[in-house]
């Protein structure tokens, strides 16, 4: 049963690469969650900024079914 050695090594390399990629994605997701994108207004920003507080609240458009 020769040939099992390199195959297992290759599988381990792939597994390590896959886990590393998952960790990188997890870190990026966490960073995005902790730091919202610039220029993106959140509800907290509207409460803190007096200029934004004067704007009307968003209302869903009503649909006429006539």
C-alpha positions, 0 to 999 in steps of 0.5 A: 500500500505504497502511496498513502504517505504523500496523499495524507500529507497533501490532505493535511496541507489542504485541511490547514489551508482551508482552516486558515482561510476560515479564520481569515474570513471570520476575522474579516466578518468580526472586523466589519461587525465592529467597525461599520463602513464609513458614510453609513448612517446608523440609528445611533448616528441620527440620535447624536447628530442634530442635523440628521435628527431633523430629517423625517423618519423613513416610512414604507411607501403605501401601495394602492390596490385600486 
